[in-house]
Amino acid sequence: MKLPYCIVRFENEEVNPRMASKIRGFFANKYKGEEILHNHQNEKFIYRYPLVQYKVVKGVPMIVGIKEGAKKVQNLGIITDELILEGNKHEVFQKTVETQEQEISTLKKYKHYRFESPWIALNQKNIEKYRRSTPWEKEEILKKILIGNILSLAKGLNYKIEEEIHCWLNVQPCEVNIKNIKMQGFKGSFRTNVALPDFLGIGRSVAKGFGTIKEVS
């Protein structure tokens, strides 16, 4: 299945990866009535896969939109001429707005993806089990979580995966800080028999830039 997709890059600015959540906050405050931009309604969080996501990849701030989010992101790219992050104004004078179609589908072969930002795979329920496990068991736990994350992404885009998902992981643990709370993340890559859109996120806190993937050619 091919879906409308748009990515906006603010290329004249180089910022710290932690600024992804600040970029989200900037647009959420500026466009409070646009639920698709921040997944909130009357101060309550809407539990769904975010169709608009905010990233910092290799220092470059970007916004990604898919399905209904693609047109919203395209408009943001056209009209945005500044970002205000932590009280500092960042003038936008060099940006790219790229629209295309991205595919999500099952394949007969594996595709190779790299995490461009840490993957937040574990939650409070499974992190203790993970810590007590052997290296082989840890890998199996992460594989099951990865498959679940891929299924959740597909469901959020209204694509039902009928075939069995296979995956292979090559990740290393890393520490991440979310709202001043230290959490376990993972960096590295994986292979799977599912075609996934570049620069979307899987796992937890994807709207804030975590778990961003890109196909390795």
N, CA, C and O of each residue as an XYZ file, in Angstrom:
868
protein
N       0.839     -1.186      0.000
C       0.000      0.000      0.000
C       0.882      1.247      0.000
O       1.810      1.368      0.800
N       0.573      2.176     -0.920
C       1.324      3.424     -0.979
C       0.511      4.543     -0.348
O      -0.705      4.618     -0.525
N       1.195      5.411      0.389
C       0.524      6.446      1.160
C       1.138      7.812      0.878
O       2.341      7.907      0.634
N       0.315      8.890      0.907
C       0.872     10.241      0.788
C       1.862     10.514      1.919
O       1.642     10.109      3.061
N       2.935     11.194      1.593
C       4.044     11.387      2.549
C       4.704     12.728      2.255
O       4.870     13.104      1.094
N       5.072     13.435      3.292
C       5.798     14.694      3.114
C       6.838     14.833      4.210
O       6.581     14.509      5.369
N       8.004     15.314      3.839
C       9.062     15.578      4.810
C       9.585     16.991      4.578
O       9.893     17.379      3.451
N       9.680     17.747      5.662
C      10.206     19.115      5.622
C      11.503     19.150      6.416
O      11.543     18.732      7.573
N      12.551     19.644      5.795
C      13.843     19.780      6.458
C      14.204     21.257      6.581
O      14.158     21.992      5.595
N      14.563     21.693      7.787
C      15.030     23.054      8.020
C      16.558     23.017      8.010
O      17.192     22.849      9.052
N      17.133     23.173      6.835
C      18.520     22.782      6.625
C      19.558     23.810      7.065
O      20.738     23.476      7.175
N      19.149     25.046      7.318
C      20.144     26.033      7.734
C      20.419     25.972      9.232
O      21.325     26.643      9.727
N      19.634     25.164      9.958
C      19.802     25.058     11.403
C      20.380     23.701     11.785
O      20.008     22.672     11.220
N      21.291     23.712     12.747
C      21.796     22.460     13.320
C      21.517     22.498     14.810
O      21.992     23.388     15.515
N      20.745     21.529     15.290
C      20.341     21.531     16.689
C      20.605     20.170     17.314
O      20.844     19.182     16.619
N      20.556     20.141     18.632
C      20.745     18.909     19.393
C      19.537     17.982     19.204
O      18.408     18.465     19.115
N      19.752     16.659     19.140
C      18.632     15.729     18.973
C      17.519     15.894     19.997
O      16.357     15.626     19.691
N      17.856     16.331     21.210
C      16.827     16.493     22.245
C      15.812     17.576     21.882
O      14.750     17.670     22.498
N      16.146     18.395     20.874
C      15.255     19.473     20.473
C      14.033     18.975     19.697
O      13.132     19.764     19.414
N      13.981     17.703     19.351
C      12.819     17.183     18.619
C      11.536     17.444     19.401
O      10.530     17.847     18.817
N      11.558     17.220     20.718
C      10.360     17.458     21.526
C      10.045     18.939     21.619
O       8.881     19.321     21.741
N      11.084     19.789     21.562
C      10.867     21.240     21.600
C      10.222     21.719     20.303
O       9.377     22.615     20.318
N      10.623     21.118     19.174
C      10.009     21.456     17.889
C       8.533     21.072     17.919
O       7.674     21.835     17.476
N       8.249     19.887     18.443
C       6.852     19.454     18.583
C       6.081     20.433     19.454
O       4.957     20.811     19.123
N       6.684     20.846     20.572
C       6.031     21.787     21.468
C       5.758     23.127     20.811
O       4.715     23.736     21.046
N       6.695     23.593     19.983
C       6.524     24.864     19.273
C       5.295     24.825     18.385
O       4.461     25.729     18.440
N       5.171     23.782     17.565
C       4.037     23.696     16.651
C       2.736     23.378     17.394
O       1.667     23.838     16.991
N       2.816     22.596     18.475
C       1.620     22.283     19.260
C       1.032     23.543     19.881
O      -0.187     23.712     19.908
N       1.891     24.425     20.379
C       1.418     25.672     20.984
C       0.911     26.656     19.939
O      -0.045     27.394     20.179
N       1.558     26.659     18.779
C       1.185     27.605     17.729
C      -0.124     27.210     17.053
O      -0.894     28.069     16.623
N      -0.372     25.895     16.964
C      -1.574     25.405     16.278
C      -2.345     24.472     17.206
O      -2.500     23.285     16.922
N      -2.821     25.016     18.305
C      -3.485     24.206     19.327
C      -4.743     23.515     18.801
O      -5.097     22.436     19.276
N      -5.417     24.119     17.834
C      -6.638     23.531     17.303
C      -6.423     22.415     16.303
O      -7.375     21.750     15.894
N      -5.179     22.204     15.907
C      -4.860     21.165     14.914
C      -4.445     19.889     15.641
O      -3.260     19.686     15.903
N      -5.417     19.021     15.971
C      -5.137     17.828     16.769
C      -4.110     16.915     16.124
O      -3.323     16.270     16.817
N      -4.116     16.859     14.800
C      -3.209     15.944     14.107
C      -1.745     16.322     14.316
O      -0.860     15.485     14.141
N      -1.481     17.577     14.688
C      -0.110     18.030     14.883
C       0.452     17.666     16.248
O       1.668     17.669     16.444
N      -0.437     17.348     17.202
C       0.066     17.086     18.563
C      -0.672     15.972     19.293
O      -0.292     15.625     20.411
N      -1.724     15.397     18.689
C      -2.465     14.270     19.295
C      -3.032     14.598     20.672
O      -3.024     13.758     21.572
N      -3.527     15.835     20.831
C      -4.198     16.207     22.075
C      -5.564     16.799     21.744
O      -5.733     17.489     20.738
N      -6.540     16.513     22.616
C      -7.874     17.082     22.488
C      -8.348     17.498     23.866
O      -8.508     16.665     24.758
N      -8.574     18.817     24.036
C      -8.983     19.351     25.343
C      -8.027     18.913     26.448
O      -8.445     18.448     27.509
N      -6.729     19.076     26.172
C      -5.661     18.761     27.134
C      -5.467     17.269     27.367
O      -4.593     16.884     28.143
N      -6.254     16.424     26.720
C      -6.117     14.975     26.893
C      -5.399     14.369     25.695
O      -5.657     14.735     24.549
N      -4.496     13.438     25.978
C      -3.725     12.793     24.916
C      -4.592     11.808     24.141
O      -5.357     11.048     24.736
N      -4.473     11.821     22.818
C      -5.191     10.887     21.963
C      -4.260      9.712     21.644
O      -3.212      9.893     21.025
N      -4.650      8.518     22.068
C      -3.791      7.348     21.876
C      -3.974      6.790     20.465
O      -4.905      6.027     20.208
N      -3.089      7.171     19.564
C      -3.091      6.681     18.195
C      -1.688      6.891     17.630
O      -0.896      7.667     18.164
N      -1.405      6.191     16.552
C      -0.101      6.369     15.931
C      -0.043      7.766     15.319
O      -0.907      8.117     14.516
N       0.965      8.578     15.686
C       1.009      9.964     15.193
C       1.307     10.048     13.697
O       2.291      9.488     13.214
N       0.445     10.755     12.977
C       0.618     10.927     11.542
C       1.503     12.125     11.219
O       1.853     12.352     10.061
N       1.861     12.890     12.246
C       2.859     13.956     12.121
C       3.899     13.733     13.216
O       3.557     13.610     14.392
N       5.162     13.684     12.821
C       6.249     13.401     13.765
C       7.379     14.411     13.584
O       7.632     14.898     12.482
N       8.050     14.711     14.692
C       9.088     15.737     14.716
C      10.428     15.080     15.005
O      10.548     14.271     15.925
N      11.437     15.433     14.211
C      12.721     14.735     14.268
C      13.887     15.720     14.286
O      13.760     16.871     13.869
N      15.016     15.239     14.777
C      16.313     15.864     14.512
C      17.229     14.729     14.081
O      17.589     13.873     14.889
N      17.602     14.722     12.813
C      18.433     13.657     12.257
C      19.737     14.266     11.769
O      19.750     15.121     10.883
N      20.838     13.809     12.367
C      22.162     14.349     12.050
C      22.182     15.869     12.192
O      22.791     16.576     11.389
N      21.506     16.355     13.230
C      21.496     17.781     13.532
C      20.458     18.586     12.774
O      20.273     19.768     13.065
N      19.774     17.983     11.811
C      18.824     18.714     10.965
C      17.397     18.556     11.522
O      16.903     17.433     11.623
N      16.733     19.660     11.884
C      15.338     19.573     12.312
C      14.452     19.213     11.130
O      14.667     19.699     10.020
N      13.467     18.369     11.360
C      12.551     17.985     10.292
C      11.191     17.597     10.856
O      11.054     17.233     12.024
N      10.195     17.689      9.989
C       8.838     17.230     10.302
C       8.439     16.237      9.226
O       8.688     16.454      8.040
N       7.818     15.147      9.651
C       7.369     14.103      8.718
C       5.871     13.917      8.881
O       5.363     13.816      9.997
N       5.171     13.873      7.756
C       3.739     13.618      7.786
C       3.363     12.515      6.811
O       3.909     12.433      5.711
N       2.436     11.676      7.218
C       1.978     10.597      6.345
C       0.450     10.538      6.401
O      -0.164     10.945      7.387
N      -0.153     10.024      5.320
C      -1.613     10.022      5.169
C      -2.142     11.450      5.305
O      -1.658     12.352      4.621
N      -3.134     11.669      6.183
C      -3.685     13.015      6.348
C      -2.639     14.003      6.850
O      -2.758     15.206      6.622
N      -1.617     13.497      7.531
C      -0.571     14.373      8.041
C       0.326     14.940      6.959
O       1.007     15.942      7.182
N       0.339     14.310      5.778
C       1.244     14.769      4.714
C       0.902     16.184      4.260
O       1.793     17.021      4.116
N      -0.387     16.458      4.032
C      -0.795     17.782      3.575
C      -0.547     18.827      4.647
O      -0.143     19.947      4.337
N      -0.785     18.475      5.909
C      -0.539     19.405      7.010
C       0.931     19.788      7.070
O       1.275     20.959      7.235
N       1.790     18.793      6.936
C       3.230     19.054      7.000
C       3.681     19.883      5.795
O       4.523     20.771      5.930
N       3.130     19.596      4.637
C       3.462     20.386      3.448
C       3.121     21.861      3.677
O       3.914     22.741      3.343
N       1.947     22.131      4.244
C       1.554     23.512      4.524
C       2.471     24.159      5.548
O       2.842     25.324      5.406
N       2.839     23.404      6.584
C       3.762     23.940      7.586
C       5.091     24.315      6.945
O       5.679     25.347      7.267
N       5.552     23.472      6.042
C       6.824     23.741      5.376
C       6.778     25.012      4.557
O       7.771     25.734      4.463
N       5.636     25.286      3.967
C       5.501     26.471      3.121
C       5.450     27.748      3.960
O       6.078     28.745      3.605
N       4.707     27.725      5.072
C       4.460     28.969      5.808
C       5.435     29.223      6.960
O       5.496     30.344      7.466
N       6.197     28.218      7.385
C       7.072     28.402      8.541
C       8.352     29.136      8.153
O       9.092     28.686      7.278
N       8.607     30.268      8.807
C       9.837     31.014      8.539
C      10.698     31.191      9.781
O      11.748     31.832      9.733
N      10.241     30.612     10.910
C      11.059     30.654     12.114
C      10.630     29.544     13.074
O       9.484     29.095     13.057
N      11.567     29.117     13.903
C      11.296     28.199     15.000
C      11.743     28.883     16.280
O      12.818     29.483     16.322
N      10.937     28.800     17.313
C      11.326     29.342     18.615
C      11.492     28.161     19.562
O      10.518     27.518     19.955
N      12.733     27.888     19.917
C      13.065     26.731     20.742
C      13.766     27.186     22.003
O      14.824     27.813     21.938
N      13.182     26.875     23.153
C      13.717     27.272     24.452
C      13.948     28.781     24.517
O      14.930     29.254     25.088
N      13.027     29.513     23.924
C      13.108     30.969     23.966
C      14.028     31.596     22.940
O      14.128     32.821     22.863
N      14.704     30.770     22.148
C      15.621     31.276     21.130
C      14.980     31.188     19.754
O      14.422     30.158     19.378
N      15.071     32.302     18.998
C      14.499     32.335     17.658
C      15.493     31.795     16.647
O      16.651     32.212     16.616
N      15.037     30.867     15.821
C      15.848     30.288     14.759
C      15.203     30.658     13.422
O      14.137     30.149     13.079
N      15.850     31.537     12.681
C      15.308     31.947     11.380
C      15.441     30.793     10.378
O      16.477     30.132     10.311
N      14.390     30.565      9.614
C      14.384     29.513      8.604
C      14.518     30.165      7.235
O      13.563     30.755      6.730
N      15.676     30.064      6.643
C      15.863     30.629      5.309
C      16.338     29.591      4.300
O      16.525     29.902      3.123
N      16.531     28.368      4.757
C      16.881     27.287      3.840
C      16.128     26.030      4.270
O      16.407     25.452      5.321
N      15.184     25.626      3.455
C      14.384     24.452      3.801
C      14.000     23.713      2.533
O      13.974     24.288      1.445
N      13.703     22.435      2.688
C      13.193     21.637      1.571
C      11.854     21.037      1.975
O      11.676     20.598      3.111
N      10.922     21.024      1.041
C       9.619     20.404      1.237
C       9.490     19.327      0.168
O       9.372     19.627     -1.020
N       9.513     18.082      0.599
C       9.508     16.958     -0.345
C       8.241     16.132     -0.168
O       7.985     15.596      0.910
N       7.453     16.034     -1.229
C       6.244     15.216     -1.193
C       6.415     14.028     -2.132
O       7.004     14.146     -3.207
N       5.898     12.903     -1.714
C       6.025     11.672     -2.500
C       5.037     10.655     -1.957
O       4.169     10.992     -1.152
N       5.163      9.439     -2.387
C       4.421      8.333     -1.802
C       5.399      7.373     -1.171
O       6.467      7.111     -1.724
N       5.042      6.847     -0.017
C       5.869      5.843      0.648
C       5.060      4.566      0.786
O       3.834      4.598      0.896
N       5.754      3.457      0.778
C       5.083      2.159      0.763
C       5.180      1.449      2.099
O       6.196      1.518      2.790
N       4.098      0.765      2.447
C       4.138     -0.204      3.539
C       3.522     -1.488      3.008
O       2.382     -1.490      2.544
N       4.277     -2.581      3.076
C       3.812     -3.862      2.543
C       4.735     -4.964      3.030
O       5.863     -4.701      3.446
N       4.256     -6.193      2.976
C       5.118     -7.330      3.286
C       5.875     -7.743      2.029
O       5.423     -7.517      0.907
N       7.041     -8.356      2.245
C       7.951     -8.679      1.151
C       8.391    -10.136      1.233
O       8.229    -10.795      2.260
N       8.946    -10.620      0.139
C       9.541    -11.955      0.138
C      11.015    -11.907      0.522
O      11.644    -12.941      0.749
N      11.553    -10.703      0.592
C      12.954    -10.548      0.974
C      13.049     -9.581      2.157
O      12.073     -8.928      2.527
N      14.236     -9.507      2.733
C      14.446     -8.624      3.878
C      14.882     -7.240      3.410
O      15.596     -7.099      2.417
N      14.432     -6.210      4.157
C      14.963     -4.867      3.999
C      15.749     -4.513      5.255
O      15.434     -4.966      6.356
N      16.785     -3.687      5.063
C      17.677     -3.328      6.150
C      17.397     -1.885      6.568
O      17.408     -0.980      5.734
N      17.147     -1.676      7.857
C      16.854     -0.348      8.386
C      17.821      0.001      9.514
O      18.278     -0.864     10.261
N      18.114      1.286      9.610
C      18.969      1.794     10.687
C      18.149      2.724     11.572
O      17.331      3.498     11.073
N      18.364      2.651     12.886
C      17.746      3.602     13.808
C      18.532      4.908     13.762
O      19.704      4.948     14.139
N      17.884      5.975     13.299
C      18.516      7.290     13.249
C      18.438      7.994     14.599
O      19.136      8.980     14.836
N      17.600      7.492     15.464
C      17.504      7.976     16.843
C      17.198      6.774     17.720
O      16.678      5.775     17.223
N      17.507      6.842     19.021
C      17.336      5.671     19.879
C      15.922      5.095     19.851
O      14.930      5.824     19.851
N      15.864      3.782     19.829
C      14.606      3.034     19.853
C      14.243      2.779     21.306
O      15.005      2.141     22.033
N      13.083      3.272     21.737
C      12.614      3.034     23.102
C      11.689      1.824     23.061
O      10.489      1.952     22.818
N      12.255      0.670     23.297
C      11.504     -0.580     23.133
C      10.811     -1.021     24.418
O       9.710     -1.569     24.367
N      11.435     -0.792     25.558
C      10.974     -1.376     26.814
C      10.071     -0.423     27.593
O      10.193      0.798     27.492
N       9.164     -1.010     28.369
C       8.331     -0.227     29.276
C       8.493     -0.764     30.693
O       9.284     -1.677     30.928
N       7.753     -0.203     31.623
C       7.897     -0.609     33.020
C       7.529     -2.066     33.250
O       8.020     -2.696     34.187
N       6.661     -2.603     32.392
C       6.217     -3.982     32.574
C       7.264     -5.004     32.166
O       7.373     -6.067     32.777
N       8.045     -4.678     31.121
C       8.968     -5.704     30.621
C      10.439     -5.406     30.855
O      11.287     -6.235     30.525
N      10.765     -4.258     31.409
C      12.183     -3.927     31.553
C      12.863     -4.799     32.602
O      14.027     -5.163     32.434
N      12.165     -5.139     33.674
C      12.775     -5.986     34.699
C      12.994     -7.406     34.178
O      14.016     -8.030     34.459
N      12.024     -7.904     33.420
C      12.191     -9.218     32.808
C      13.383     -9.212     31.857
O      14.155    -10.170     31.812
N      13.525     -8.147     31.114
C      14.650     -8.020     30.186
C      15.971     -8.037     30.947
O      16.905     -8.733     30.549
N      16.056     -7.290     32.020
C      17.304     -7.191     32.782
C      17.705     -8.513     33.402
O      18.895     -8.781     33.570
N      16.718     -9.355     33.751
C      17.004    -10.652     34.385
C      17.316    -11.746     33.374
O      17.705    -12.850     33.755
N      17.151    -11.453     32.102
C      17.253    -12.484     31.070
C      18.680    -12.717     30.606
O      19.558    -11.880     30.814
N      18.902    -13.866     29.974
C      20.196    -14.179     29.355
C      20.317    -13.395     28.047
O      19.312    -12.896     27.540
N      21.511    -13.278     27.497
C      21.674    -12.560     26.216
C      20.753    -13.086     25.116
O      20.175    -12.299     24.367
N      20.611    -14.424     25.012
C      19.723    -14.993     23.992
C      18.275    -14.597     24.259
O      17.546    -14.233     23.337
N      17.857    -14.671     25.534
C      16.481    -14.300     25.890
C      16.223    -12.823     25.628
O      15.136    -12.447     25.190
N      17.227    -11.983     25.897
C      17.069    -10.543     25.639
C      16.817    -10.287     24.157
O      15.971     -9.471     23.790
N      17.557    -10.992     23.317
C      17.380    -10.811     21.876
C      15.976    -11.232     21.450
O      15.347    -10.563     20.630
N      15.491    -12.332     22.004
C      14.153    -12.795     21.658
C      13.081    -11.817     22.142
O      12.092    -11.585     21.448
N      13.275    -11.251     23.321
C      12.333    -10.254     23.843
C      12.268     -9.050     22.905
O      11.186     -8.572     22.565
N      13.437     -8.570     22.496
C      13.480     -7.400     21.625
C      12.888     -7.692     20.249
O      12.242     -6.831     19.653
N      13.110     -8.907     19.745
C      12.518     -9.269     18.452
C      10.998     -9.235     18.524
O      10.344     -8.708     17.623
N      10.433     -9.793     19.588
C       8.975     -9.793     19.744
C       8.444     -8.366     19.857
O       7.392     -8.046     19.304
N       9.173     -7.512     20.573
C       8.753     -6.118     20.713
C       8.825     -5.408     19.367
O       7.920     -4.656     19.008
N       9.902     -5.648     18.624
C      10.053     -5.028     17.303
C       8.900     -5.427     16.383
O       8.334     -4.580     15.691
N       8.553     -6.708     16.373
C       7.435     -7.175     15.545
C       6.134     -6.492     15.983
O       5.323     -6.086     15.150
N       5.950     -6.375     17.290
C       4.765     -5.682     17.798
C       4.741     -4.217     17.390
O       3.685     -3.678     17.060
N       5.902     -3.572     17.412
C       5.996     -2.171     16.986
C       5.645     -2.008     15.516
O       4.957     -1.059     15.140
N       6.115     -2.935     14.680
C       5.813     -2.881     13.242
C       4.314     -3.081     13.018
O       3.711     -2.391     12.197
N       3.717     -4.020     13.744
C       2.272     -4.247     13.629
C       1.489     -3.006     14.066
O       0.482     -2.657     13.451
N       1.955     -2.343     15.129
C       1.279     -1.135     15.614
C       1.366     -0.013     14.596
O       0.387      0.697     14.368
N       2.547      0.155     13.976
C       2.707      1.169     12.927
C       1.737      0.883     11.780
O       1.034      1.780     11.314
N       1.707     -0.374     11.330
C       0.829     -0.742     10.218
C      -0.631     -0.496     10.572
O      -1.385      0.041      9.760
N      -1.032     -0.881     11.770
C      -2.413     -0.674     12.206
C      -2.749      0.807     12.235
O      -3.846      1.211     11.847
N      -1.793      1.619     12.700
C      -2.010      3.062     12.755
C      -2.169      3.690     11.393
O      -2.743      4.771     11.264
N      -1.660      3.013     10.366
C      -1.792      3.500      8.991
C      -2.884      2.744      8.233
O      -2.995      2.847      7.011
N      -3.688      1.981      8.982
C      -4.814      1.217      8.410
C      -4.361      0.171      7.393
O      -5.028     -0.070      6.387
N      -3.219     -0.440      7.677
C      -2.745     -1.532      6.829
C      -2.678     -2.794      7.684
O      -2.006     -2.814      8.715
N      -3.370     -3.838      7.260
C      -3.394     -5.087      8.016
C      -2.361     -6.045      7.451
O      -2.398     -6.391      6.270
N      -1.445     -6.466      8.298
C      -0.407     -7.414      7.889
C      -0.925     -8.837      8.126
O      -1.154     -9.242      9.265
N      -1.100     -9.573      7.055
C      -1.614    -10.941      7.140
C      -0.487    -11.955      7.271
O      -0.637    -12.970      7.952
N       0.650    -11.680      6.616
C       1.756    -12.631      6.604
C       2.549    -12.569      7.916
O       2.457    -11.601      8.671
N       3.315    -13.608      8.162
C       4.167    -13.638      9.350
C       5.335    -12.677      9.170
O       5.963    -12.633      8.112
N       5.616    -11.912     10.216
C       6.734    -10.966     10.180
C       7.982    -11.654     10.730
O       7.950    -12.293     11.782
N       9.073    -11.507      9.995
C      10.366    -12.008     10.454
C      11.303    -10.820     10.647
O      11.193     -9.814      9.946
N      12.222    -10.940     11.596
C      13.162     -9.848     11.798
C      14.484    -10.363     12.344
O      14.570    -11.456     12.904
N      15.496     -9.553     12.168
C      16.848     -9.799     12.665
C      17.358     -8.488     13.237
O      17.217     -7.437     12.611
N      17.953     -8.546     14.428
C      18.340     -7.324     15.137
C      19.847     -7.250     15.359
O      20.503     -8.261     15.612
N      20.377     -6.048     15.260
C      21.765     -5.789     15.632
C      21.780     -4.448     16.361
O      22.070     -3.407     15.771
N      21.459     -4.493     17.663
C      21.347     -3.262     18.443
C      22.198     -3.339     19.708
O      22.520     -4.417     20.207
N      22.542     -2.171     20.199
C      23.296     -2.036     21.435
C      22.540     -1.085     22.358
O      21.932     -0.122     21.891
N      22.573     -1.347     23.665
C      21.850     -0.475     24.597
C      22.498      0.903     24.690
O      23.711      1.050     24.536
N      21.673      1.897     24.941
C      22.157      3.254     25.175
C      21.207      3.922     26.163
O      20.072      3.481     26.345
N      21.672      4.966     26.783
C      20.854      5.685     27.760
C      20.226      6.905     27.107
O      20.902      7.651     26.398
N      18.938      7.107     27.342
C      18.256      8.291     26.827
C      17.592      9.023     27.987
O      17.326      8.443     29.040
N      17.334     10.293     27.774
C      16.729     11.139     28.801
C      15.422     11.704     28.264
O      15.425     12.482     27.310
N      14.310     11.317     28.870
C      13.007     11.823     28.470
C      12.377     12.525     29.663
O      12.078     11.896     30.677
N      12.181     13.823     29.536
C      11.626     14.638     30.623
C      12.421     14.440     31.907
O      11.862     14.275     32.991
N      13.743     14.462     31.751
C      14.682     14.323     32.877
C      14.617     12.960     33.559
O      15.063     12.804     34.696
N      14.059     11.981     32.859
C      14.038     10.609     33.377
C      14.939      9.759     32.490
O      14.749      9.707     31.275
N      15.917      9.096     33.095
C      16.825      8.246     32.327
C      16.142      6.934     31.981
O      15.562      6.273     32.843
N      16.220      6.567     30.706
C      15.558      5.360     30.231
C      16.505      4.542     29.368
O      17.514      5.044     28.874
N      16.159      3.276     29.199
C      16.928      2.370     28.363
C      16.483      2.514     26.917
O      15.300      2.377     26.606
N      17.436      2.790     26.037
C      17.155      2.824     24.608
C      18.097      1.887     23.876
O      18.943      1.236     24.488
N      17.944      1.824     22.563
C      18.809      0.972     21.746
C      19.156      1.696     20.452
O      18.323      2.387     19.865
N      20.379      1.528     20.027
C      20.811      2.055     18.739
C      21.330      0.887     17.904
O      21.729     -0.145     18.445
N      21.322      1.057     16.589
C      21.779     -0.023     15.716
C      20.871     -0.162     14.512
O      20.413      0.834     13.951
N      20.607     -1.412     14.110
C      19.831     -1.641     12.894
C      19.045     -2.942     13.004
O      19.203     -3.708     13.954
N      18.194     -3.170     12.006
C      17.436     -4.417     11.957
C      17.073     -4.722     10.511
O      17.119     -3.852      9.642
N      16.712     -5.969     10.277
C      16.199     -6.407      8.976
C      14.826     -7.025      9.192
O      14.582     -7.695     10.195
N      13.939     -6.791      8.239
C      12.600     -7.354      8.328
C      12.022     -7.527      6.932
O      12.496     -6.924      5.969
N      10.993     -8.359      6.836
C      10.347     -8.607      5.548
C       9.153     -7.678      5.329
O       8.185     -8.046      4.664
N       9.230     -6.480      5.889
C       8.183     -5.470      5.717
C       8.807     -4.187      5.189
O       9.810     -3.714      5.722
N       8.205     -3.617      4.129
C       8.633     -2.311      3.622
C       8.013     -1.235      4.506
O       6.794     -1.192      4.675
N       8.848     -0.371      5.068
C       8.400      0.659      5.996
C       8.825      2.035      5.492
O       9.897      2.165      4.899
N       8.011      3.061      5.714
C       8.361      4.407      5.249
C       9.568      4.983      6.001
O       9.663      4.866      7.223
N      10.470      5.594      5.266
C      11.633      6.247      5.861
C      11.209      7.356      6.824
O      10.226      8.063      6.601
N      11.979      7.482      7.896
C      11.891      8.566      8.875
C      10.630      8.545      9.734
O      10.389      9.483     10.494
N       9.822      7.490      9.627
C       8.787      7.303     10.634
C       9.414      6.631     11.847
O      10.526      6.108     11.770
N       8.700      6.646     12.962
C       9.241      6.077     14.184
C       8.500      4.823     14.601
O       7.325      4.648     14.280
N       9.198      3.948     15.320
C       8.577      2.775     15.931
C       8.969      2.734     17.397
O      10.018      3.248     17.787
N       8.119      2.120     18.202
C       8.391      2.058     19.630
C       7.684      3.173     20.376
O       6.628      3.641     19.952
N       8.260      3.594     21.474
C       7.662      4.611     22.326
C       8.191      6.001     21.972
O       9.305      6.147     21.469
N       7.371      7.016     22.245
C       7.741      8.436     22.067
C       8.159      8.763     20.642
O       9.079      9.552     20.427
N       7.483      8.157     19.662
C       7.872      8.402     18.272
C       7.543      9.823     17.832
O       8.243     10.383     16.988
N       6.482     10.420     18.394
C       6.120     11.787     18.003
C       7.205     12.774     18.396
O       7.313     13.853     17.812
N       8.012     12.402     19.391
C       9.086     13.279     19.860
C      10.432     12.934     19.239
O      11.469     13.443     19.666
N      10.412     12.064     18.227
C      11.634     11.815     17.473
C      12.344     10.515     17.751
O      13.337     10.216     17.088
N      11.876      9.722     18.710
C      12.563      8.472     19.035
C      12.143      7.351     18.079
O      11.044      7.362     17.524
N      13.050      6.384     17.905
C      12.771      5.225     17.073
C      12.676      5.512     15.586
O      12.057      4.751     14.843
N      13.290      6.610     15.144
C      13.229      6.989     13.733
C      14.062      6.016     12.894
O      15.218      5.739     13.214
N      13.461      5.503     11.817
C      14.146      4.507     10.982
C      14.397      5.046      9.585
O      13.698      5.940      9.109
N      15.406      4.484      8.939
C      15.690      4.805      7.556
C      16.295      3.573      6.885
O      17.151      2.898      7.456
N      15.842      3.293      5.678
C      16.362      2.134      4.968
C      17.832      2.324      4.636
O      18.255      3.401      4.215
N      18.602      1.266      4.831
C      20.029      1.269      4.489
C      20.147      0.691      3.073
O      19.775     -0.458      2.837
N      20.659      1.479      2.148
C      20.746      1.019      0.756
C      22.009      0.182      0.548
O      22.259     -0.295     -0.559
